[in-house]
Amino acid sequence: MYFPLNYDQINLYNGTFTPSDKFSGSLAFDFWCRALYQRALSVFDFDELPEEFSRDEISLLYYLLYADGFCGSFDTDEYGVIINPISPGGYNVFYAPEWFRVTNPALLNGNSEEFKVYHKGQEDKDKKTYGVIISMSPDFIGIGDIIIYYAEKLANMSAALDMNIENSKLAYVLGANSKSGVSFIKKLFDKIKSGTSTIVYDSRITPVDDVETFEFLHRDNLKNSYMVSDFNTDIQTLVNQFDAEIGIVNVPYEKKERMTAFESQSKASDGIARATLWRDNLQRSFDEFNELYGYDVKVRYNYEYMIDTESDDDQEGGDINE
């Protein structure tokens, strides 16, 4: 049956049971999206950007590349060469866009304008006619899907961690055989939680015959159900997997006790696979940007210093890292 529910109502329904099947819109999901996005921002830097680029424009450049996957650069009379969101259109023989449209109420007197896509090496370099599409990946897609994929897993893991902490707080359950017993237990624990060091009670409320006044539900396996350390390890493992996806070189949290140099280099290569693709594609885009506008922007991979690809050790075995 279909129910005409809006987004807030659907999210409320999904949050009535744990674990929820969807974590989008939750505080934990938003936290991890922001945390992972900011980790991703540390992968690349752009050296020799135009001096007229403001801090806001540089932040917009990063956001458009990482979230949307591409942005456009074009020349304006008021601001000079700037970066802005664009809508590509048309296609050439290789199914690549031939032009892009800019629609920004604060630009071009509120009107949209089209620019032809400039390609490296072409003779016509009219800045008022041509613009450059700067893309992070050849498929013009950012890393939003990667961030959401891991943010949902981490939000799910965070919910499980909170549940386990709450479940581990309950050491035992008491049951009373009378209303006075229930009242006594409540008052007793109120005093204990308030910090009372010594509690005096009427001994007549304790058992005087074969009838038990209180019943205990023991949890002898409470320590075995405490999995907070395991959840924290799993969360760190997911974060490390995300780092490997975006190019942050790291040593696995579950690192083996004995790892050869070859295995260590294999881990590093796994972590830079996508980053290498992104860096090369970004640099090709900025090469066109540099050629059209006369700049010398370079894309710098910030974690390249952590990669040792030229080891003198035997690649079949290598030294053993204890």
C-alpha positions as CSV (number, residue, x, y, z in Angstrom):
1,M,0.0,0.0,0.0
2,Y,1.3,3.5,-0.9
3,F,1.4,6.1,1.8
4,P,1.8,9.8,0.7
5,L,4.8,10.4,3.1
6,N,7.3,13.2,2.7
7,Y,11.0,12.9,3.4
8,D,10.8,13.7,7.1
9,Q,8.1,11.2,7.7
10,I,9.9,8.5,5.8
11,N,13.1,9.2,7.8
12,L,11.0,9.2,11.1
13,Y,9.6,5.8,10.1
14,N,13.0,4.3,9.3
15,G,14.3,5.6,12.6
16,T,11.7,3.7,14.7
17,F,13.6,0.5,14.6
18,T,17.3,-0.3,14.9
19,P,19.3,-0.9,12.9
20,S,17.5,1.3,10.4
21,D,17.7,0.3,6.8
22,K,18.6,3.9,5.8
23,F,20.8,6.3,7.6
24,S,20.6,9.2,5.2
25,G,19.5,12.4,7.0
26,S,20.6,11.1,10.5
27,L,23.0,13.0,12.6
28,A,25.6,10.1,12.4
29,F,25.3,10.0,8.6
30,D,25.7,13.8,8.3
31,F,28.7,13.6,10.7
32,W,30.5,10.9,8.6
33,C,29.7,12.6,5.3
34,R,31.4,15.8,6.6
35,A,34.3,13.9,8.2
36,L,35.0,11.9,5.0
37,Y,34.7,14.9,2.7
38,Q,37.2,16.8,4.8
39,R,39.6,13.8,4.7
40,A,39.3,13.7,1.0
41,L,40.2,17.4,0.7
42,S,43.6,16.6,2.0
43,V,44.6,14.5,-1.0
44,F,45.3,17.2,-3.6
45,D,46.5,20.8,-3.6
46,F,46.6,23.2,-6.5
47,D,49.9,25.1,-6.8
48,E,50.2,28.5,-8.6
49,L,46.5,29.2,-8.7
50,P,45.7,32.7,-10.0
51,E,46.3,35.3,-7.3
52,E,42.9,36.8,-7.9
53,F,41.2,33.6,-6.8
54,S,39.6,34.3,-3.4
55,R,39.3,31.8,-0.6
56,D,35.7,31.4,-1.4
57,E,36.4,30.6,-5.0
58,I,39.1,28.0,-4.0
59,S,36.6,26.4,-1.7
60,L,34.0,26.3,-4.5
61,L,36.6,24.8,-6.8
62,Y,37.2,21.9,-4.3
63,Y,33.5,21.4,-3.7
64,L,32.6,21.3,-7.4
65,L,35.4,18.8,-8.2
66,Y,34.8,16.5,-5.3
67,A,30.9,16.6,-5.2
68,D,29.9,17.3,-8.8
69,G,33.0,16.0,-10.5
70,F,33.6,19.0,-12.7
71,C,33.4,22.8,-13.0
72,G,33.9,25.4,-15.7
73,S,36.4,28.3,-16.0
74,F,35.6,31.3,-18.1
75,D,36.5,34.9,-18.5
76,T,34.2,37.7,-17.3
77,D,34.5,41.5,-17.5
78,E,33.8,42.0,-13.8
79,Y,35.8,39.2,-12.1
80,G,38.3,38.1,-14.7
81,V,38.8,34.3,-15.0
82,I,36.6,32.5,-12.5
83,I,35.4,29.1,-11.5
84,N,31.6,28.3,-11.4
85,P,29.1,25.5,-11.8
86,I,28.2,24.7,-15.4
87,S,25.8,22.7,-17.5
88,P,27.7,20.9,-20.3
89,G,25.9,20.4,-23.6
90,G,26.4,19.0,-27.1
91,Y,28.9,16.3,-28.0
92,N,31.6,15.7,-30.5
93,V,32.7,12.6,-32.3
94,F,34.1,11.2,-29.0
95,Y,30.8,12.0,-27.2
96,A,32.6,14.7,-25.1
97,P,30.8,18.0,-24.5
98,E,31.3,20.8,-27.0
99,W,30.0,23.7,-25.0
100,F,28.8,24.6,-21.5
101,R,26.2,27.0,-20.2
102,V,26.7,29.3,-17.1
103,T,23.6,30.3,-15.2
104,N,24.5,32.6,-12.2
105,P,22.2,35.5,-11.2
106,A,25.2,37.4,-9.9
107,L,27.0,37.1,-13.2
108,L,26.4,38.2,-16.8
109,N,23.6,40.6,-15.7
110,G,21.6,37.7,-14.6
111,N,21.6,36.1,-18.0
112,S,22.9,32.7,-18.9
113,E,25.8,32.4,-21.4
114,E,27.3,29.6,-23.4
115,F,31.0,29.0,-23.9
116,K,32.7,26.6,-26.3
117,V,34.9,24.0,-24.8
118,Y,38.6,24.8,-25.3
119,H,41.0,21.9,-26.1
120,K,44.7,21.9,-25.7
121,G,46.7,22.8,-28.9
122,Q,43.9,24.5,-30.8
123,E,44.8,27.8,-32.5
124,D,41.8,29.8,-31.6
125,K,42.3,31.1,-28.0
126,D,39.5,33.7,-27.8
127,K,38.9,34.0,-24.0
128,K,35.4,35.5,-24.5
129,T,34.3,32.6,-26.7
130,Y,36.0,29.6,-25.1
131,G,36.1,28.2,-21.6
132,V,37.7,25.1,-19.9
133,I,35.9,22.2,-18.3
134,I,38.0,21.0,-15.3
135,S,37.1,17.5,-14.3
136,M,38.3,15.2,-11.6
137,S,37.6,11.9,-13.4
138,P,37.3,11.1,-17.1
139,D,33.6,10.2,-16.6
140,F,32.8,13.6,-15.1
141,I,31.7,12.1,-11.8
142,G,33.0,13.2,-8.4
143,I,33.4,11.1,-5.2
144,G,30.0,11.7,-3.7
145,D,29.1,8.1,-4.2
146,I,32.2,6.9,-2.4
147,I,31.5,9.2,0.5
148,I,27.8,8.2,0.8
149,Y,28.7,4.5,0.5
150,Y,31.1,4.6,3.5
151,A,29.1,7.2,5.5
152,E,26.1,4.8,5.6
153,K,28.3,1.9,6.7
154,L,30.0,4.0,9.4
155,A,26.6,5.5,10.6
156,N,25.3,1.9,10.9
157,M,28.4,0.9,12.8
158,S,28.1,3.9,15.1
159,A,24.5,3.0,15.9
160,A,25.6,-0.6,16.7
161,L,28.3,0.8,18.9
162,D,25.8,2.9,20.9
163,M,23.5,0.0,21.3
164,N,26.2,-2.2,22.6
165,I,27.3,0.4,25.1
166,E,23.7,0.7,26.4
167,N,23.3,-3.0,26.6
168,S,26.6,-3.4,28.5
169,K,25.4,-1.0,31.2
170,L,22.8,-3.4,32.5
171,A,24.5,-5.8,35.0
172,Y,21.4,-7.4,36.4
173,V,17.6,-7.1,36.6
174,L,15.7,-7.2,39.9
175,G,12.1,-8.5,40.3
176,A,10.0,-7.8,43.4
177,N,7.0,-9.9,44.7
178,S,5.1,-6.9,46.1
179,K,4.5,-3.3,45.6
180,S,6.5,-2.4,48.7
181,G,9.4,-4.4,47.2
182,V,9.2,-2.4,43.9
183,S,9.1,0.8,45.8
184,F,12.0,-0.2,47.9
185,I,14.2,-1.1,44.9
186,K,13.4,2.2,43.2
187,K,14.4,4.2,46.3
188,L,17.4,2.1,46.9
189,F,18.8,2.7,43.4
190,D,17.9,6.4,43.5
191,K,20.1,6.7,46.6
192,I,22.9,4.7,45.1
193,K,22.9,6.8,41.9
194,S,22.8,10.0,44.0
195,G,26.1,9.1,45.6
196,T,25.0,8.0,49.1
197,S,27.8,6.1,50.6
198,T,25.8,4.3,53.4
199,I,22.2,3.2,53.1
200,V,20.1,2.0,56.0
201,Y,16.9,0.0,55.3
202,D,14.3,-1.9,57.3
203,S,15.4,-5.5,57.5
204,R,11.8,-6.7,57.7
205,I,11.5,-6.2,54.0
206,T,14.1,-8.9,53.4
207,P,13.2,-12.7,53.2
208,V,11.9,-14.2,56.5
209,D,10.6,-17.5,55.1
210,D,10.8,-19.6,52.0
211,V,9.3,-16.8,49.8
212,E,11.9,-14.7,48.1
213,T,11.3,-11.0,48.4
214,F,13.5,-10.3,45.4
215,E,14.4,-12.2,42.3
216,F,17.7,-11.6,40.3
217,L,18.2,-12.0,36.6
218,H,21.9,-12.7,36.5
219,R,24.0,-11.9,33.4
220,D,27.2,-13.8,34.0
221,N,28.2,-13.4,30.4
222,L,28.1,-9.6,30.5
223,K,31.8,-9.2,29.7
224,N,31.4,-11.5,26.6
225,S,28.7,-9.2,25.2
226,Y,30.9,-6.1,25.5
227,M,32.1,-5.5,21.9
228,V,32.9,-1.8,22.0
229,S,36.6,-2.5,21.2
230,D,35.6,-4.7,18.3
231,F,33.3,-2.0,16.9
232,N,36.0,0.7,17.3
233,T,38.4,-1.6,15.4
234,D,35.8,-2.1,12.6
235,I,35.1,1.6,12.4
236,Q,38.8,2.3,11.9
237,T,39.0,-0.5,9.3
238,L,36.2,1.2,7.3
239,V,37.9,4.6,7.6
240,N,41.2,2.9,6.3
241,Q,39.3,1.4,3.4
242,F,37.9,4.8,2.5
243,D,41.4,6.3,2.7
244,A,42.6,3.6,0.3
245,E,39.8,4.5,-2.1
246,I,40.7,8.2,-2.2
247,G,44.5,8.0,-2.1
248,I,45.4,8.4,1.6
249,V,48.3,5.9,2.1
250,N,48.1,4.2,5.5
251,V,49.0,1.0,7.3
252,P,46.0,-1.3,7.7
253,Y,44.6,-1.2,11.3
254,E,44.5,-5.0,11.2
255,K,48.1,-5.2,10.0
256,K,49.7,-8.6,10.1
257,E,52.4,-9.1,12.7
258,R,54.9,-10.1,10.0
259,M,54.5,-8.2,6.7
260,T,57.1,-8.3,3.9
261,A,58.2,-5.2,2.1
262,F,56.5,-6.4,-1.1
263,E,53.2,-6.7,0.8
264,S,53.6,-3.2,2.2
265,Q,54.3,-1.8,-1.2
266,S,51.2,-3.6,-2.6
267,K,49.1,-1.9,0.0
268,A,50.5,1.5,-1.0
269,S,49.8,0.8,-4.6
270,D,46.3,-0.1,-3.8
271,G,45.8,3.2,-2.0
272,I,47.0,5.4,-4.9
273,A,45.2,3.7,-7.8
274,R,42.3,6.1,-8.0
275,A,44.3,9.1,-6.8
276,T,46.8,8.6,-9.7
277,L,43.9,8.6,-12.2
278,W,42.3,11.7,-10.6
279,R,45.6,13.6,-10.5
280,D,46.5,12.9,-14.1
281,N,43.0,13.9,-15.3
282,L,43.0,17.1,-13.2
283,Q,46.4,18.0,-14.6
284,R,45.3,17.5,-18.2
285,S,42.3,19.9,-17.4
286,F,44.6,22.5,-15.9
287,D,47.0,22.2,-18.8
288,E,44.2,23.5,-21.0
289,F,43.4,26.1,-18.4
290,N,47.1,27.2,-18.3
291,E,47.3,27.3,-22.1
292,L,44.1,29.4,-22.6
293,Y,44.6,31.9,-19.7
294,G,48.4,32.0,-19.4
295,Y,48.8,30.4,-15.9
296,D,50.9,27.6,-14.6
297,V,48.7,25.6,-12.2
298,K,50.1,22.3,-11.0
299,V,48.2,19.5,-9.2
300,R,50.1,18.2,-6.2
301,Y,49.4,14.8,-4.6
302,N,50.0,15.4,-0.9
303,Y,50.7,11.8,0.1
304,E,53.3,10.9,-2.6
305,Y,56.1,11.3,0.0
306,M,54.7,8.2,1.8
307,I,55.1,5.9,-1.2
308,D,58.4,4.0,-1.6
309,T,58.1,2.3,-5.0
310,E,61.8,1.9,-5.6
311,S,62.9,-0.6,-2.9
312,D,66.3,-2.3,-3.2
313,D,64.9,-5.4,-1.5
314,D,64.1,-8.6,-3.2
315,Q,60.5,-8.2,-4.5
316,E,59.8,-11.9,-4.0
317,G,60.4,-11.8,-0.3
318,G,61.9,-8.6,1.0
319,D,62.7,-7.6,4.5
320,I,60.4,-8.6,7.4
321,N,58.8,-5.7,9.3
322,E,58.5,-7.0,12.9
